[in-house]
């Protein structure tokens, strides 16, 4: 059942299920909380999953006009979701949440959001799973890849409009995700908004699984390898099995 949480100035749609350890699920750009359906099913109720639509996606609100965002802004939304679940202060309703903190899973842009929580708010999360984190500053090939992506988006935008540009970036995206093109373009611009340092990452001491699979683009594999080498308690997984990574951390 969907409930609404007040984020950093917007209403966020949250689907909370199960019981036990709070498990925050932060989706990628050009996606929404439905992207976690397979993972939630695989966990079989072994955690209290908190899958929410990031601002501008699904049933969640967004500012007017909504043209830009930052990783930090998104992290404050995520923090509000955790607070509503009783993690890190805020709303009531979380004896289980108070007993050791939450675990978070972030995919793509969502992985940057989870990383920001780990860096800025030590103690809020006790573990994390990061799926294909786009830390482009740690990849030598990312600049050319991003340049090609921008060119592709410009062509799709010019020829088919914003919804077509989302489709070009995420083939097979649902109609709801294509309609959330404002959030997609805000996210795309926000990818470069997180100036983390190696020193900050080395200070993250909680267990973190960094996950890619055989279809992950090379520049993201390069970034994942670099990140795992920096995080003191990181485990690198290249099988794409985020559910297994979560189960190992619960």
C-alpha positions in Angstrom: 0.0 0.0 0.0 1.4 3.4 -1.0 1.9 6.0 1.7 3.4 9.5 1.4 6.4 10.9 3.2 7.4 14.6 3.3 10.8 14.8 1.7 12.9 17.9 1.3 9.9 20.0 0.3 8.1 17.4 -1.8 5.7 14.5 -1.1 7.4 11.1 -1.7 5.4 8.0 -2.5 6.6 5.1 -0.4 5.8 1.4 -0.6 6.8 -0.3 2.7 6.6 -4.1 3.0 7.7 -6.8 5.3 9.3 -6.7 8.7 12.8 -6.8 10.2 15.8 -4.8 9.2 14.8 -1.6 7.3 16.0 -1.8 3.7 16.0 1.5 1.8 15.7 1.1 -2.0 16.9 4.0 -4.1 16.3 3.7 -7.9 18.3 4.9 -10.8 17.4 7.7 -13.3 14.7 6.8 -15.8 13.1 4.4 -13.4 10.8 4.4 -10.4 10.2 2.2 -7.3 8.7 -0.6 -9.5 12.3 -1.3 -10.6 12.7 -3.1 -7.2 9.8 -5.5 -7.6 12.1 -8.5 -8.5 14.5 -7.8 -5.6 11.6 -7.4 -3.1 10.2 -10.7 -4.3 13.5 -12.4 -4.1 13.9 -11.3 -0.4 10.6 -12.9 0.4 9.8 -10.6 3.3 13.1 -11.1 5.1 13.5 -7.3 5.5 11.3 -4.3 5.8 11.7 -2.9 2.3 11.3 0.8 1.8 10.9 1.4 -2.0 10.0 5.0 -2.8 9.7 7.0 -6.0 12.4 9.7 -6.1 11.1 13.2 -6.7 9.5 13.7 -10.0 9.0 10.0 -10.6 5.9 7.8 -10.2 3.5 9.3 -7.6 6.1 11.5 -6.0 5.9 15.3 -6.2 8.5 17.7 -7.6 9.1 21.5 -7.4 7.7 23.8 -10.1 9.6 24.2 -12.3 11.7 21.1 -11.8 14.8 21.5 -13.9 17.8 20.5 -11.7 18.7 18.5 -8.7 21.8 17.4 -6.8 22.9 14.2 -5.1 22.7 15.9 -1.8 19.1 17.0 -2.3 18.2 13.5 -3.3 20.0 12.2 -0.2 17.9 14.5 2.0 14.8 12.9 0.5 16.2 9.5 1.3 16.9 10.6 4.8 13.3 11.7 5.2 12.1 8.2 4.1 14.3 6.6 6.7 13.1 9.0 9.4 9.5 8.1 8.6 10.5 4.5 9.1 12.0 5.3 12.5 15.7 5.3 11.4 17.9 8.3 12.3 15.2 10.2 14.2 11.9 11.7 13.0 8.8 9.7 12.8 7.8 6.9 15.2 7.3 3.3 14.3 10.6 1.6 14.3 11.8 -0.5 17.2 13.5 -2.8 14.7 14.9 0.3 12.9 16.5 1.5 16.1 18.3 -1.8 16.6 21.4 -1.2 14.5 20.4 1.0 11.7 19.3 0.4 8.1 20.7 -1.2 5.0 20.4 0.7 1.7 20.5 -0.4 -1.9 21.1 2.1 -4.6 21.2 1.6 -8.4 22.9 4.0 -10.7 22.1 7.5 -9.6 20.6 6.0 -6.5 24.0 4.5 -5.7 25.4 8.0 -5.5 22.5 9.0 -3.2 23.3 6.1 -0.9 27.0 6.9 -1.0 26.2 10.5 0.1 24.4 9.2 3.1 27.4 7.0 4.0 29.8 9.9 3.6 27.8 12.7 5.3 25.9 10.8 7.9 28.0 8.0 9.4 26.0 5.8 11.6 22.7 6.2 9.7 23.3 3.1 7.6 25.0 -0.1 8.8 25.6 -1.5 5.4 24.9 -0.8 1.7 24.7 -2.4 -1.8 25.8 -0.2 -4.7 24.7 -1.3 -8.2 26.7 0.2 -11.0 27.6 3.4 -9.2 28.3 6.1 -11.8 31.4 7.6 -10.2 32.6 9.0 -13.5 35.5 10.9 -12.0 37.1 7.5 -11.3 36.9 6.3 -14.9 39.3 7.3 -17.6 36.8 6.4 -20.3 33.7 8.0 -18.8 34.2 11.5 -20.4 33.9 10.2 -24.0 31.0 7.9 -23.0 29.1 10.8 -21.5 29.8 13.0 -24.5 28.3 10.4 -26.7 25.3 10.0 -24.4 24.7 13.8 -24.5 24.8 13.8 -28.3 22.4 10.9 -28.5 20.0 12.6 -26.1 20.1 15.9 -28.1 19.2 14.0 -31.3 16.4 12.1 -29.6 15.1 15.3 -28.0 15.2 17.2 -31.2 13.5 14.5 -33.3 11.0 13.0 -30.9 10.7 15.2 -27.8 11.6 14.6 -24.1 9.7 11.3 -23.8 11.6 9.9 -26.8 14.9 11.0 -25.2 14.1 9.0 -22.1 13.3 6.0 -24.3 16.6 6.4 -26.0 18.4 6.4 -22.7 16.4 3.5 -21.2 14.9 1.3 -24.0 11.7 -0.3 -22.9 11.0 2.3 -20.3 7.3 2.3 -19.2 5.0 5.1 -20.2 5.0 6.4 -16.6 8.8 6.7 -16.7 8.8 8.3 -20.1 6.3 10.8 -18.8 8.7 11.7 -15.9 11.2 13.3 -18.4 11.6 16.4 -16.2 13.0 14.2 -13.4 15.2 12.3 -15.9 16.8 15.5 -17.2 17.2 16.9 -13.7 19.0 13.6 -12.7 21.2 13.6 -15.8 22.4 17.1 -15.0 22.9 16.1 -11.3 25.2 13.2 -12.1 28.2 15.6 -11.9 26.9 17.3 -8.7 28.7 15.2 -6.1 32.4 16.2 -5.6 33.4 13.4 -3.3 37.1 12.8 -2.4 39.0 9.7 -2.0 39.7 10.6 1.6 36.0 10.8 2.3 35.4 7.4 0.7 38.2 5.8 2.7 36.4 7.0 5.9 33.4 4.8 5.1 33.9 1.8 7.3 30.6 -0.1 7.1 30.3 -3.1 4.8 29.5 -2.2 1.2 28.9 -4.5 -1.7 29.7 -3.0 -5.1 27.7 -4.9 -7.8 28.0 -5.1 -11.6 27.3 -7.8 -14.1 28.4 -9.0 -17.5 26.3 -6.4 -19.3 27.6 -3.4 -17.3 29.4 -0.8 -19.5 33.2 -0.8 -19.2 33.4 2.7 -17.7 31.0 1.7 -14.9 33.0 -1.5 -14.2 36.1 0.7 -14.0 34.4 3.1 -11.6 33.1 0.2 -9.5 36.5 -1.4 -9.3 38.0 2.0 -8.2 35.3 2.5 -5.6 35.7 -1.0 -4.1 39.4 -0.4 -3.8 38.8 2.8 -1.8 36.1 1.6 0.6 37.8 -0.2 3.5 35.0 -2.8 4.0 33.9 -3.2 0.4 33.2 -6.5 -1.3 33.2 -6.6 -5.1 30.5 -8.7 -6.9 30.4 -9.0 -10.7 27.5 -11.5 -10.9 24.7 -8.8 -10.9 23.0 -10.6 -8.0 21.9 -7.7 -5.8 19.6 -9.9 -3.8 22.4 -12.2 -2.7 24.5 -9.1 -1.8 21.6 -7.9 0.4 21.0 -11.2 2.1 24.7 -11.3 3.0 24.4 -8.0 4.8 21.0 -8.4 6.6 
